[in-house]
Amino acid sequence: MMAGRLSKQAGLLAALTAIPFLCLAQQKYQTIPLVAAADWRQVDAELLPLSAVSKYGGEPVIEQEYGVKALELRTYQLGKIRTQVVVEPAPDATAAYGLLTFYLTPSMRPEGGIKLAYGDADGALMARGKNFIRFLRGKDSPLSRNDYQALLIFVGGTKPSANALGNLPAALPTKNLVPESEKYLLGLEAAKRVLPSFRTDLLGFEQGAEVQLGQYQTGKGLSTLMTISYPTPQIARVRFGALTSFLGLNQDRAGDSIYGRRRGSFVFLVLGAGNAQTATLLMDQLRVAQGVSWDERYPSDRSFTLQLIQMILAILILSAFLIAACILAGIIFFLSRRLAARFFPDWQWGHPDEDQLIRLNLKM
């Protein structure tokens, strides 16, 4: 009996011990990238003209279209190893993101755990707020993978701020989208490089057009889905009419066919679809919602708390200025009457009302 009891207790204990392991076996594990801590530090910074970008893989005419006016060449050091980083300040987060997409090549891959950062053996590209950043790295670089990724995080962090992300254009539909093929274009020269066989002069960049495009796998080939946003629906209507007239939209011409439609201030185009059905399926993935927003993000890098403090200080300064102006006006008023009474005794301005004698000049 004692042996039977012991065997039952041992079986129960074994079953209870096995429960945690069974639960762990059913869990889905997630890989969390870990970057070894590296003591990176900035040791030098140099301002360069826009023309110098050609030394680091850029094109001045492209950077100029995206609003870049100058560069900053920074040098970072880890032990005895030095590496350079080129920072290009753009007017806003959208322009910096556009530069990132323009220079993104098929050989580049996302840097693990770092948003809006792509790299290959030659270096890395990153968009952070208003800055487009180039990380220079040769194929014979002595840096390890972990040390290089630590440099990326040291310079730009793991992701942009929420304010910068909120101001970026909405991503294209991801179904059948070719990885790293998305481009955001703000000028004619950039559009010519990305779309060499397309009439880019019809897009209307001079009227505020912004173009977002990506390549999609359709059957055995590739199609290009393009969205063009304009400041107003009226401009979009005129531009869509010009595209229809000069390109012959929505006409079946095999591989040369271009299909399109307009929705509000947006124009959608599909290149290389081959037939209307494929083009329609691509364009049906896009949705346009119109509305009025009263809480649009203010285009500033300052936090809401700092902006509130600055507004309160501005109100206090304005109040102090108005009070000082009132006091100064009172002093000037008082002194003017005293001076008038002293130097111009016959002038009524210098004498109070109670000192004046009213004469009626009545005659009997």
C-alpha positions in Angstrom: 0.0 0.0 0.0 2.8 2.4 0.9 4.6 1.6 -2.3 1.4 2.3 -4.3 0.9 5.6 -2.6 4.4 6.7 -3.3 4.2 5.7 -7.0 0.9 7.8 -7.3 2.5 10.8 -5.7 5.6 10.5 -7.9 3.3 10.3 -11.0 1.4 13.4 -9.9 4.6 15.3 -9.2 5.9 14.4 -12.6 2.7 15.5 -14.3 2.8 18.9 -12.5 6.4 19.4 -13.4 5.7 18.7 -17.0 2.9 21.3 -17.3 5.2 24.4 -17.6 7.3 22.7 -20.3 4.1 21.8 -22.2 2.9 25.4 -22.0 6.3 26.7 -23.2 6.3 24.3 -26.1 3.0 25.8 -27.3 4.2 29.4 -27.1 5.4 31.3 -30.2 8.9 32.7 -29.7 9.9 36.1 -31.0 13.4 37.1 -32.0 14.5 40.3 -30.3 17.6 41.8 -31.9 20.3 42.7 -29.3 23.0 45.2 -30.1 26.2 45.0 -28.2 26.9 48.3 -26.4 29.6 50.3 -28.2 31.2 53.5 -26.9 30.7 55.6 -30.0 31.4 59.3 -29.7 31.3 62.2 -32.2 34.8 63.7 -32.6 34.4 66.1 -35.5 31.7 68.0 -37.6 32.2 70.0 -40.8 29.7 72.0 -42.9 30.0 71.4 -46.6 28.3 72.9 -49.7 25.6 71.0 -51.5 28.0 70.2 -54.4 30.1 68.0 -52.1 27.3 65.4 -51.9 28.6 63.9 -55.2 31.6 62.6 -53.2 29.3 60.5 -51.1 27.0 58.9 -53.6 24.5 61.7 -54.0 23.4 64.0 -56.9 23.2 67.8 -56.1 20.3 68.3 -58.5 18.3 65.6 -56.8 19.1 66.9 -53.3 18.2 70.4 -54.4 14.7 69.2 -55.6 14.1 67.8 -52.1 15.1 71.1 -50.5 18.6 70.3 -49.2 20.9 73.3 -49.2 24.0 72.1 -47.3 25.6 69.1 -45.7 27.2 68.2 -42.4 30.0 65.7 -42.4 30.4 64.1 -39.0 33.1 61.8 -37.8 32.5 59.2 -35.1 35.0 57.2 -33.3 35.0 53.8 -31.5 38.4 53.0 -30.0 40.9 53.6 -32.8 38.3 53.1 -35.6 36.8 56.2 -37.2 33.8 56.4 -39.6 32.0 59.2 -41.3 28.3 60.1 -41.5 26.7 62.6 -43.9 23.7 64.5 -42.5 21.5 66.3 -45.1 18.9 68.6 -43.5 15.7 68.8 -45.5 12.7 71.2 -45.1 10.5 68.5 -43.6 10.2 64.8 -42.7 8.4 64.1 -46.1 11.4 65.4 -48.1 13.9 63.4 -46.0 11.7 60.3 -46.5 11.6 61.0 -50.2 15.4 61.1 -50.4 15.6 57.8 -48.6 13.3 56.1 -51.1 15.0 57.7 -54.1 18.5 56.3 -53.1 17.2 53.0 -51.9 18.5 50.2 -54.2 17.4 46.6 -54.6 20.6 45.4 -52.9 19.7 47.2 -49.6 17.8 45.5 -46.9 16.1 46.9 -43.7 18.4 47.2 -40.7 16.9 44.8 -38.1 15.1 46.6 -35.3 15.7 50.1 -36.8 12.8 51.7 -38.6 13.4 53.6 -41.9 17.0 52.4 -42.1 18.4 50.3 -45.0 21.9 49.1 -45.6 24.3 47.0 -47.7 28.0 46.3 -47.7 28.8 49.9 -48.8 26.9 51.7 -46.1 23.4 52.6 -44.8 20.7 55.1 -45.4 18.3 56.5 -42.8 15.5 59.1 -42.5 15.2 60.8 -39.1 12.8 63.7 -38.9 13.9 66.4 -41.2 17.3 64.8 -41.8 18.4 62.3 -44.4 21.5 60.5 -43.2 24.2 58.5 -45.1 26.4 56.1 -43.2 29.7 55.5 -45.1 31.2 52.1 -44.9 33.7 50.5 -47.3 33.8 46.7 -48.0 37.0 46.4 -46.1 35.6 48.2 -43.0 37.0 46.6 -39.8 33.7 47.2 -38.0 31.7 44.2 -36.8 28.0 43.9 -37.6 27.0 44.7 -34.0 29.3 47.7 -33.7 28.0 49.1 -37.0 24.4 48.7 -35.9 25.2 50.3 -32.6 26.5 53.3 -34.6 23.1 53.5 -36.4 21.2 53.5 -33.1 23.7 56.0 -31.6 23.1 58.5 -34.4 19.4 58.1 -35.2 17.8 55.9 -32.5 15.7 52.8 -33.3 12.8 54.8 -34.9 11.8 58.4 -35.8 9.6 60.5 -33.4 5.8 60.0 -33.5 5.4 63.5 -34.9 7.8 62.7 -37.8 6.1 59.3 -38.5 2.6 61.0 -38.5 3.6 63.5 -41.2 4.9 60.8 -43.6 2.7 59.8 -46.6 0.5 56.8 -46.2 2.2 53.6 -47.3 1.1 51.9 -50.5 -0.8 48.6 -50.3 1.6 45.8 -49.4 -0.1 42.9 -51.3 2.3 41.8 -54.1 4.4 44.9 -53.6 8.1 44.3 -54.6 10.2 45.0 -51.5 12.1 48.3 -51.4 10.5 49.4 -54.7 8.4 52.3 -53.2 9.5 55.8 -54.2 8.4 59.2 -53.2 9.1 61.9 -55.8 8.9 65.7 -55.4 10.7 67.0 -58.5 11.1 66.5 -62.2 14.7 65.3 -62.2 14.0 62.6 -59.7 10.9 61.5 -61.7 13.0 61.2 -64.9 15.5 58.9 -63.2 12.8 56.6 -61.8 10.5 56.8 -64.8 12.8 57.2 -67.8 10.1 56.2 -70.4 7.2 58.2 -69.0 6.1 61.8 -69.8 7.1 63.1 -66.4 6.5 66.7 -67.6 2.8 65.9 -67.5 2.8 65.2 -63.8 2.7 68.9 -62.8 5.4 69.3 -60.2 5.4 73.0 -60.7 1.8 73.0 -59.4 2.6 71.1 -56.2 2.3 67.5 -57.4 3.8 64.8 -55.1 4.2 61.3 -56.6 4.3 58.0 -54.8 4.9 54.8 -56.7 5.8 51.1 -56.3 6.2 48.0 -58.4 3.8 45.1 -58.0 4.1 41.5 -59.1 1.2 40.8 -61.5 1.2 37.4 -63.1 4.5 36.9 -64.9 5.5 40.6 -65.0 5.8 43.8 -63.0 3.4 46.7 -63.0 3.9 50.2 -61.6 1.2 51.7 -59.4 1.5 55.5 -59.2 -0.5 57.9 -57.0 -0.2 61.6 -57.7 -1.5 64.1 -55.1 -2.3 67.7 -55.9 -3.1 70.7 -53.7 -6.7 70.9 -54.9 -9.3 68.7 -56.8 -9.4 71.4 -59.5 -5.7 71.0 -60.3 -6.1 67.2 -60.3 -9.0 67.4 -62.8 -7.0 69.6 -65.2 -3.9 67.4 -64.9 -5.9 64.2 -65.3 -7.4 65.7 -68.5 -3.9 66.4 -69.8 -2.7 62.9 -69.0 -5.7 61.4 -70.8 -5.2 63.5 -73.9 -1.4 63.0 -74.3 -1.1 59.5 -73.0 -4.4 58.0 -74.2 -5.4 56.6 -70.8 -7.6 53.5 -70.4 -7.0 52.2 -74.0 -6.0 48.6 -74.6 -2.6 48.7 -76.3 -1.0 45.6 -74.8 2.3 46.5 -73.0 2.1 50.2 -73.8 -1.3 50.7 -72.1 -1.6 53.1 -69.2 -4.7 53.0 -67.1 -5.9 55.7 -64.7 -8.6 57.3 -62.6 -9.2 60.4 -60.5 -10.5 60.6 -57.0 -10.8 64.1 -55.5 -7.3 65.6 -55.5 -5.6 62.3 -56.3 -4.8 60.7 -59.7 -4.0 57.0 -59.9 -2.0 55.5 -62.8 -1.0 51.9 -63.6 1.9 51.3 -66.0 2.7 48.0 -67.6 -0.4 46.1 -66.4 -1.2 44.8 -69.9 -5.0 44.7 -69.5 -7.7 46.7 -67.8 -8.6 44.0 -65.3 -5.1 43.8 -63.8 -5.0 47.6 -63.6 -8.4 47.8 -62.0 -7.4 45.3 -59.3 -4.4 47.4 -58.4 -6.3 50.7 -58.3 -9.1 49.2 -56.3 -6.7 48.7 -53.4 -6.4 52.5 -53.0 -8.9 54.4 -50.9 -9.4 58.2 -50.6 -11.1 59.6 -47.5 -11.8 63.3 -47.3 -12.4 65.2 -44.0 -11.6 68.2 -42.0 -9.1 67.9 -39.1 -8.9 70.4 -36.3 -6.0 68.7 -34.5 -3.4 68.6 -37.3 0.1 68.2 -36.0 2.1 71.4 -35.7 5.3 71.0 -37.8 7.7 71.5 -35.0 10.3 69.4 -33.3 9.4 70.9 -29.9 7.2 68.9 -27.5 3.7 70.0 -26.6 4.8 70.9 -23.1 7.6 73.1 -24.3 5.3 74.8 -26.8 2.8 75.5 -24.0 5.4 77.0 -21.8 6.6 79.2 -24.7 3.1 80.4 -25.4 2.6 81.3 -21.7 5.9 83.2 -21.6 4.9 85.1 -24.8 1.5 86.1 -23.2 3.3 87.3 -20.0 5.8 89.3 -22.1 3.0 90.9 -24.2 1.1 91.8 -21.0 4.2 93.4 -19.4 4.8 95.3 -22.6 1.2 96.7 -22.7 1.4 97.7 -19.0 4.7 99.5 -19.5 3.2 101.2 -22.6 0.2 102.4 -20.5 2.4 103.7 -17.7 4.7 105.5 -20.2 1.7 107.1 -21.9 0.4 108.4 -18.5 3.8 109.9 -17.7 4.0 111.6 -21.1 0.5 113.0 -20.6 1.3 114.4 -17.1 4.6 115.9 -18.2 3.1 117.5 -21.3 0.6 119.4 -19.2 3.2 120.6 -16.7 5.5 121.8 -19.5 2.6 123.5 -21.3 1.6 125.3 -18.1 5.2 126.5 -17.6 6.2 127.6 -21.0 2.8 128.4 -22.6 0.7 130.0 -19.8 -2.0 131.1 -22.2 -2.6 127.6 -23.6 -5.5 125.9 -22.0 -3.8 122.5 -22.2 -1.5 123.4 -19.3 -4.2 124.3 -16.9 -6.6 122.0 -15.1 -10.3 122.5 -15.7 -10.9 123.8 -12.2 -8.4 126.7 -12.7 -10.3 128.0 -15.7 -12.7 131.0 -15.4 -15.7 130.9 -17.7 -16.6 134.3 -19.1 -20.0 134.8 -20.6 -19.4 138.3 -22.0 -23.0 139.4 -21.4 -23.9 143.0 -22.2 -26.8 144.9 -20.5 
